[in-house]
Amino acid sequence: MRSDAQLIDSFIDFLWVEQGLSDNTLASYRSDLSKFSQWLAKQEQDLVRVNAEILQDYLAWRYQQQLSARSTARFLSSVRRFYGHWVMQGLLDSDPTLTVSSPKLGKSLPHTLTEAETLALLDAPEGDTPLGKRDLAMIELMYSSGLRVSELISLELSQISLRQGVVRVLGKGSKERLVPMGEQALDCLIDYLQTARPEFLGQKSHNTVFLSTRGQQMTRQTFWHRIKHYAKVAGIRKHLSPHTLRHAFATHLLNHGADLRTLQMLLGHSDLSTTQIYTYVAKERLKSLHQQHHPRG
């Protein structure tokens, strides 16, 4: 019988080869399963011998640790897929997750920025330095095209067309989509490519569009630190996430009349229900405006 680590590795390999899932998604699956395996080891159990009762005990332990319902729902999604896979492969006779219900989740509205806050954020980078030009091009492109952080930092030169003003994005599940760039984003990108990127590159050769000061591909963490820095410069106090500009892109499009189907294609969502969360953000804004400006609000 294979060890827990071997079962997890084999399952992750299957997801990568057969499903084409992103590195971030695979890392989430591995994290959920590895933490479960570590807890099981303390109970002198393993993944193969798990039943519904043991799984419920682990869920109770998670509750005691005050882990969020959302992270527990994600964990259950991971183990359901894991056990479903091994039942299909004939390693297991039954799936212990079948009788376990997921926690109920409320609608989680993404944190976003107002249009004024977004403009302040875009004004924060110093556009006369190589670092400022790079950061401004990244922020403009993310807000203009609604890219995920992982899509932005992994963007390669062959994926952009400056003549047509579009980006060919390789999203989740290796799905491609074409997304237009705004004129301001295009101008900033051209300026960065012509003046700043060569300074980062030096004598090296690299296909990634946005480079670190060492001429390497930027990390998610580096970009996130830059966003937090510029938010502080812009005087933005609200909670931000690495995808705040992507959320702002979607919300502002809806506020200006974009339809959900178009937004779904631009964001690269496979399911329209994922896109619909932004309608709640737009409705909340309308309610706020009504209460603020209507005499009977």
C-alpha positions as CSV (number, residue, x, y, z in Angstrom):
1,M,0.0,0.0,0.0
2,R,1.4,3.4,-1.0
3,S,2.0,6.1,1.7
4,D,-0.1,9.2,2.1
5,A,2.7,11.3,0.5
6,Q,2.8,9.0,-2.6
7,L,-1.0,9.1,-2.9
8,I,-1.0,12.8,-2.8
9,D,1.8,13.1,-5.3
10,S,0.1,10.8,-7.7
11,F,-3.2,12.6,-7.4
12,I,-1.5,16.0,-8.0
13,D,0.3,14.6,-11.1
14,F,-3.1,13.4,-12.4
15,L,-4.6,16.9,-11.9
16,W,-1.6,18.5,-13.7
17,V,-1.5,16.1,-16.6
18,E,-5.2,15.4,-17.2
19,Q,-6.9,18.6,-16.0
20,G,-4.2,21.2,-16.7
21,L,-4.8,23.0,-13.4
22,S,-2.7,26.0,-12.5
23,D,0.3,25.8,-10.1
24,N,-1.7,27.8,-7.5
25,T,-4.7,25.5,-7.6
26,L,-2.4,22.4,-7.4
27,A,-0.6,24.0,-4.4
28,S,-4.0,24.5,-2.7
29,Y,-4.9,20.8,-3.2
30,R,-1.6,19.7,-1.9
31,S,-1.8,21.9,1.1
32,D,-5.3,20.8,2.1
33,L,-4.4,17.1,1.7
34,S,-1.0,17.3,3.4
35,K,-2.4,19.1,6.5
36,F,-5.2,16.5,6.7
37,S,-2.6,13.7,6.4
38,Q,-0.5,15.3,9.2
39,W,-3.6,15.4,11.5
40,L,-4.4,11.8,10.6
41,A,-0.8,10.7,11.5
42,K,-1.3,12.1,15.0
43,Q,-4.5,10.0,15.3
44,E,-2.5,7.0,14.0
45,Q,-4.6,6.9,10.9
46,D,-3.9,7.4,7.2
47,L,-5.7,8.6,4.1
48,V,-6.7,5.2,2.9
49,R,-8.4,4.2,6.2
50,V,-10.5,7.4,6.5
51,N,-14.2,7.0,7.1
52,A,-17.0,9.6,7.5
53,E,-16.6,9.6,11.3
54,I,-12.9,10.4,11.1
55,L,-13.6,13.1,8.6
56,Q,-16.2,14.6,10.9
57,D,-13.7,14.6,13.7
58,Y,-11.3,16.5,11.6
59,L,-14.0,19.1,10.6
60,A,-14.7,19.5,14.3
61,W,-11.0,20.1,15.0
62,R,-11.0,22.7,12.3
63,Y,-13.9,24.4,13.9
64,Q,-12.1,24.5,17.2
65,Q,-9.1,26.1,15.5
66,Q,-11.5,28.8,14.3
67,L,-10.7,28.2,10.6
68,S,-13.2,29.9,8.3
69,A,-16.1,28.1,6.7
70,R,-14.8,29.1,3.3
71,S,-11.4,27.4,3.9
72,T,-13.3,24.3,5.2
73,A,-15.4,24.2,2.1
74,R,-12.3,24.4,0.0
75,F,-10.8,21.5,2.0
76,L,-13.9,19.4,1.4
77,S,-13.7,20.1,-2.3
78,S,-10.1,18.9,-2.3
79,V,-10.8,15.7,-0.4
80,R,-13.9,14.9,-2.4
81,R,-11.9,15.1,-5.6
82,F,-9.1,13.1,-4.0
83,Y,-11.3,10.2,-2.8
84,G,-13.4,10.3,-6.0
85,H,-10.3,9.8,-8.0
86,W,-9.0,6.8,-6.0
87,V,-12.5,5.2,-6.1
88,M,-12.4,5.5,-9.9
89,Q,-8.9,4.0,-9.9
90,G,-10.1,1.1,-7.9
91,L,-7.8,1.7,-4.9
92,L,-10.8,2.4,-2.6
93,D,-14.2,0.8,-2.4
94,S,-16.1,3.8,-1.1
95,D,-15.8,7.6,-0.8
96,P,-15.9,8.8,2.9
97,T,-17.0,12.3,1.8
98,L,-20.4,11.3,0.3
99,T,-22.3,11.7,3.6
100,V,-20.5,14.9,4.7
101,S,-22.1,18.2,4.0
102,S,-20.2,21.4,3.1
103,P,-20.6,24.4,5.4
104,K,-23.0,27.1,4.2
105,L,-21.3,30.1,2.8
106,G,-22.7,33.6,2.5
107,K,-22.1,35.7,-0.5
108,S,-18.6,37.0,-0.1
109,L,-18.2,40.3,-1.9
110,P,-14.8,41.0,-3.3
111,H,-12.9,44.0,-1.9
112,T,-12.7,46.7,-4.5
113,L,-11.8,50.3,-5.1
114,T,-13.9,53.3,-6.1
115,E,-13.0,54.9,-9.4
116,A,-11.5,57.8,-7.5
117,E,-9.4,55.5,-5.4
118,T,-8.3,53.6,-8.5
119,L,-7.1,56.8,-10.2
120,A,-5.2,57.8,-7.1
121,L,-3.5,54.4,-7.1
122,L,-2.6,54.8,-10.7
123,D,-1.1,58.2,-10.0
124,A,1.1,56.9,-7.2
125,P,4.1,55.3,-9.1
126,E,6.9,57.7,-10.2
127,G,6.7,57.5,-13.9
128,D,10.2,58.9,-14.6
129,T,12.1,55.9,-13.0
130,P,12.5,52.4,-14.5
131,L,10.9,50.9,-11.4
132,G,8.0,53.4,-11.5
133,K,7.5,52.8,-15.2
134,R,7.3,49.0,-14.7
135,D,4.9,49.3,-11.8
136,L,2.7,51.8,-13.6
137,A,2.5,49.5,-16.6
138,M,1.6,46.5,-14.5
139,I,-1.1,48.4,-12.5
140,E,-2.5,50.0,-15.7
141,L,-2.6,46.7,-17.5
142,M,-4.2,44.8,-14.6
143,Y,-6.9,47.4,-14.2
144,S,-7.4,47.8,-17.9
145,S,-7.6,44.1,-18.8
146,G,-8.7,42.5,-15.5
147,L,-5.8,40.0,-15.4
148,R,-5.2,37.7,-12.4
149,V,-1.9,38.4,-10.6
150,S,-0.6,35.0,-11.8
151,E,-1.5,35.9,-15.4
152,L,0.1,39.3,-15.1
153,I,3.5,38.2,-13.7
154,S,3.8,35.2,-16.1
155,L,2.9,37.2,-19.2
156,E,5.4,36.7,-22.0
157,L,6.3,39.0,-24.9
158,S,4.7,36.7,-27.4
159,Q,1.3,37.1,-25.7
160,I,1.0,40.9,-26.3
161,S,0.2,42.6,-29.6
162,L,1.1,46.3,-29.4
163,R,-0.3,46.9,-32.9
164,Q,-3.7,45.4,-32.1
165,G,-3.7,46.5,-28.4
166,V,-4.7,43.1,-27.1
167,V,-3.3,40.5,-24.7
168,R,-3.5,36.7,-25.2
169,V,-4.0,35.4,-21.7
170,L,-3.3,31.8,-20.6
171,G,-5.8,31.4,-17.7
172,K,-6.9,28.7,-15.4
173,G,-7.0,25.2,-16.9
174,S,-4.8,26.4,-19.8
175,K,-7.7,28.3,-21.3
176,E,-6.8,31.1,-23.6
177,R,-8.7,34.4,-24.0
178,L,-8.0,37.7,-25.9
179,V,-8.4,40.8,-23.7
180,P,-8.1,44.4,-25.0
181,M,-5.8,46.9,-23.4
182,G,-6.9,50.5,-22.8
183,E,-5.0,53.3,-24.5
184,Q,-3.4,54.4,-21.3
185,A,-2.2,50.9,-20.4
186,L,-0.9,50.5,-24.0
187,D,1.1,53.7,-23.8
188,C,2.6,52.8,-20.4
189,L,3.5,49.3,-21.6
190,I,5.2,50.7,-24.7
191,D,7.2,53.2,-22.5
192,Y,8.2,50.4,-20.1
193,L,9.3,48.0,-22.9
194,Q,11.3,50.6,-24.7
195,T,13.0,52.4,-21.8
196,A,12.8,50.5,-18.5
197,R,12.8,46.8,-19.3
198,P,16.2,46.9,-21.1
199,E,17.7,48.3,-17.9
200,F,16.4,45.4,-15.9
201,L,17.4,42.9,-18.5
202,G,21.0,44.0,-19.0
203,Q,22.9,41.4,-21.0
204,K,20.4,38.7,-20.1
205,S,17.6,37.2,-22.3
206,H,14.2,36.6,-20.9
207,N,10.7,36.2,-22.4
208,T,8.7,37.4,-19.4
209,V,7.3,40.9,-19.9
210,F,7.6,42.2,-16.4
211,L,11.0,41.7,-14.8
212,S,12.4,42.2,-11.3
213,T,15.4,44.5,-10.8
214,R,17.6,41.4,-11.2
215,G,16.2,40.7,-14.6
216,Q,14.1,37.7,-13.5
217,Q,10.3,37.0,-13.5
218,M,8.6,38.9,-10.7
219,T,6.9,36.9,-7.9
220,R,3.3,37.4,-6.7
221,Q,4.7,38.5,-3.3
222,T,6.8,41.3,-4.9
223,F,3.9,42.6,-6.9
224,W,1.7,42.5,-3.8
225,H,4.2,44.5,-1.8
226,R,4.3,47.1,-4.6
227,I,0.5,47.4,-4.6
228,K,0.5,47.9,-0.8
229,H,3.2,50.5,-1.1
230,Y,1.3,52.5,-3.7
231,A,-1.9,52.2,-1.8
232,K,-0.2,53.8,1.2
233,V,1.2,56.6,-1.0
234,A,-2.3,57.2,-2.4
235,G,-3.8,57.4,1.1
236,I,-6.0,54.3,0.6
237,R,-6.9,52.8,4.0
238,K,-9.3,50.1,3.0
239,H,-8.4,46.4,2.9
240,L,-6.8,45.4,-0.3
241,S,-6.0,42.0,-1.8
242,P,-3.7,41.0,-4.7
243,H,-6.8,40.9,-7.0
244,T,-8.2,44.2,-5.9
245,L,-7.5,45.8,-9.3
246,R,-9.2,42.8,-11.1
247,H,-12.2,43.3,-8.9
248,A,-12.2,47.0,-9.7
249,F,-12.0,46.3,-13.4
250,A,-15.1,44.1,-13.2
251,T,-17.1,46.4,-10.9
252,H,-16.4,49.5,-12.8
253,L,-17.4,47.9,-16.1
254,L,-20.7,46.8,-14.7
255,N,-21.3,50.3,-13.2
256,H,-20.8,51.7,-16.7
257,G,-23.3,49.3,-18.4
258,A,-21.3,46.2,-19.4
259,D,-23.3,42.9,-19.5
260,L,-22.4,39.8,-17.5
261,R,-21.6,37.6,-20.5
262,T,-19.0,40.1,-21.8
263,L,-17.6,40.4,-18.4
264,Q,-17.4,36.6,-18.1
265,M,-15.3,36.4,-21.3
266,L,-13.0,39.2,-20.2
267,L,-12.4,37.7,-16.8
268,G,-12.0,34.1,-18.1
269,H,-14.7,32.6,-15.9
270,S,-15.9,29.2,-17.0
271,D,-19.2,29.6,-15.1
272,L,-21.4,32.7,-15.2
273,S,-22.3,32.2,-11.6
274,T,-18.7,33.2,-10.7
275,T,-19.1,36.4,-12.5
276,Q,-22.5,37.2,-10.9
277,I,-20.9,38.1,-7.6
278,Y,-20.0,41.5,-9.1
279,T,-23.6,42.3,-9.6
280,Y,-23.9,42.4,-5.8
281,V,-21.1,44.9,-5.6
282,A,-22.8,47.1,-8.2
283,K,-26.1,46.9,-6.4
284,E,-24.5,47.9,-3.1
285,R,-23.0,51.0,-4.8
286,L,-26.5,51.9,-6.1
287,K,-28.0,51.5,-2.7
288,S,-25.3,53.7,-1.2
289,L,-25.8,56.4,-3.8
290,H,-29.6,56.3,-3.3
291,Q,-29.3,56.6,0.5
292,Q,-26.8,59.4,0.2
293,H,-28.5,61.6,-2.4
294,H,-32.2,60.8,-2.4
295,P,-34.3,63.0,0.0
296,R,-36.2,59.9,1.1
297,G,-33.2,57.6,1.1
